[in-house]
Structures are given as C-alpha cells and as structure tokens.
Amino acid sequence: MTQPLLLTTPARNLVRLTIARGITWTCFLVVILFGIEVMNFKLRIVPIIAIIVAMGLFNVATWWRLGQTRQVTDIEYLIHLLIDVTGLTLIFYYTGGATNPAITYYLIPVAMAAATQPWRHACITAASAFLAYSMLMVFFEPVPELRHTIGDSLLTLNVLGMWLNFALCAGLITFVIFRMADTLRQRDRMLSHTREAALRNEQILAVASQAAGTAHELGTPLSTMIMLIEEMKSEPVTDTQRADLDLLRSQVDTCKRHLRELVASAERRQSDPPARVNAADWLETLIQRWLVMRPDVTHTIDIEHRAIPLMADPTLDQAIMNLLNNAADANPQDIAISLSESSFKEDTRRIVISIVDHGPGISMEIARRMGEGFISGQSRGLGIGLFLTHSTLDRFGGSVSLYNQTEGGTLTEVRLPHPDANPAVPASMSQE
C-alpha cells in the first residue's frame, strides 16, 4: 500500500470501512451457519451464501484498490457505503426482513457517512437506508424460528439477536467511528501546524530580507572606516595610538569577513543539503568556536559515545550557538553540555543535546510561547535568536524544550532525528 494514498483522509476512512465490512460479514456468516446447523433455521442457503461471498470478494477488491496510487474521492467512498446498504438489504430480505434483529445495523453506514461525508452524501446514505428498511417491512422471507423462546425463559431468539446486534454495533461505532473522527481531528491539527509554519516562514523571510539589506548597507560605512583608519595611520601618531588603530582595523576587517561569510553561507544553504557528520566531533568543534567568542565561560561536556551520526548544516550550528549564548548570558559559570542518543524504538530514535546553566531560570510563559514570535528572556534581547532557533530545529524535524531546574537554572533540551531512524514517522507527531 502506498504511503501517499494512506495519508489522505478519505483513504483512511475507506480502510476503516473495509475493516468494519470484513468484521460484519464474518459475523453474519457465523450466525447464519450457527442458525442453520444448530438451531435448524429453514433458510435459502444458496442465495444467502452467494451474497456473503460477493461481499467478501468486494472487500478483497477494495484492499487491492487501496494499493493503487489513484486517490480516494468522496464519491467513491459514497459508492462503497451504498454497496454496503445494498448488501445488507439483500441479506435481510432472505433472513426475516424488518423482523431480523440485526436490521438496526443500517445505522452503521449512516453513522459513518454522517461522521466523514459531506452533507449531501450523508443525506443520500440515510435516505437509502431508510428506503431499504421501509421496503423490508413489506417484502421479505419470514423466519418463524426467530419467535421461539430459549428454554423455559421468556427470552426469544429475536431478543437475543437484538442484543448481539447491539454489541456488534456498539463495538464498531466505538472503534471505527471514533477513529474516523480522530482522523479529521488530526487533519485539523496538521492544517493548524501548516498555517503556523507558513506564518513563521513569513517572519523568517522578513528577518532574512532585513538582514540582507543591512549587510549590503554596512559595506559602505565599513569601507569608509577602513579608508579613514589608513589615513590616520599615515599621519604622525604615538605607538599607543597606532596599536589602537591596528586593533580597530582588525575589528573592521572581522566585520567585513562576517558579512562575506553571511552571503556565502546563504548561497550555500540554497544548494547544499545537510551533511552527515559525527555528532561528537561536530559538537566539540562548535563549542571551541563558541569559547573564542565567550572566553568568560567555564563548562563541562559529557558525550555518551562518539559513534553518534547527525545531519547538520550551518543553520543548525547557528541554532545551537544561540542556545549556548543564552545559557552563557544567564550564568557563564559551570555550564554542563551533554550529547546522548535515545532509542526507545527504531522509529523514534533521537539525538539529544542538553545544556544546563545555573542562572535565574526562565519564565513558563516564555517556555510555552517559544517559536510563536519574537520573545526573549533578556531585557536587552529582541527574541529573534530563540525564534530562529526554534524554526531551524523544526525544519530539521527536531524540537527544543526549556525546563526550570529544581536546584536553580535552566535545562535546554534539543532533540534531533537520528539519520538512521524510520523516516515514515512525521516529526510534528513525534514532538507531541
């Protein structure tokens, strides 16, 4: 069965309808054979078995059809419901018509249509079931044995059959109808997630456009500063002033280099996909770069084992760097960094990067709203770093969570998908 087909809501509903059909007609076959062989019911066995076999073959054909790439439509689903109503009508005709205790099983296709189909299709299904029920009140082959009592009690076979039919209907409604409704709820959640992702992308695009414009505009003043520095160095200055000018020139060169790297990195991200790297080596290199910028930091690093693979690109580097900077801003002393791998199941393997600081902690409001917009736990921050970090990790299929430690400080936990995990599991589901 192809994965793209199963991801559609009508196809999932048809799968569950096919399962319910198989259970229903199997139960009908067992009850009819029991009635004929044990209870000595006088039924026309040939047409009854022919109807059951025809419905069984139709169910097999439906499973085959679900393996095709053509999408399931609402019209096709409606046709399946009407075929079910037709099959029920034929079997009820030969087994007592409206006096058959299973006659209320018509409510199952009606409930399925009401839960999953457009209003017009639900009305068509309900009207077909009502018309069939009405006809069976007049046209049917009676089964006198249904009026027989069981032993010395007042309980008749008809009442017992109604009880069995209620158990079957209750089970199918509880399982099938609930799962169909749950599929619709999942679709709504996916649409909501898609809208949120589109909004985040718009915000990221706005930030990227502003950054590109700013980088272009900074080129001119930096060039002017270089020219003025060189002119000042050509004039008589003291050794101290010359050293200051050299330091200023090196800082300006650093700024220009960062701007060039920004442009080159943006071009590279458009063409180069994430590369498979060794997570331990990647994290250690990233921390060394971070320590150059934050020499006031003291830290410890704990790596579970050095054979953990990871898919990474420069955007992931920047995302983790933002989290490390947030920890250093909270308290640069004794930051604990760890790398581990969780493997509860083959399809839920995650690479976990934990960062623990000993700062004042983070408010629950910020932790809850992280990723929704530009928020910040620092009065001087714009909140862009956390927002971009969350968006980057979400694009990688990962997540970031913030927790306040009981002994003080914040635990920042990053979860990234393992490159060798089952890709069929959606990241948005696994995050919940």
Secondary structure, DSSP 8 states (H G I E B T S, - for coil): --HHHHTSHHHHHHHHHHHHHHHHHHHHHHHHHHHHHTS-----HHHHHHHHHHHHHHHHHHHHHHTSSS---HHHHHHHHHHHHHHHHHHHHTTTGGGSGGGGGGHHHHHHHHHHS-HHHHHHHHHHHHHHHHHHTTS----GGGG-BSTTSS-BHHHHHHHHHHHHHHHHIIIIIHHHHHHHHHHHHHHHHHHHHHHHHHHHHHHHHHHHHHHHHHHHHHHHHHHHHHHHHHS---HHHHHHHHHHHHHHHHHHHHHHHHHHHHHHHHH---EEEEHHHHHHHHHHHHHHH-TT--EEEEES-TT-EEEE-HHHHHHHHHHHHHHHHH--SSEEEEEEEE-SSGGG-EEEEEEE--SS---HHHHHHTTTSS--SSTT--SHHHHHHHHHHHHTT-EEEEEE-TTSSEEEEEEEE-TTS-TTS-HHHHT-
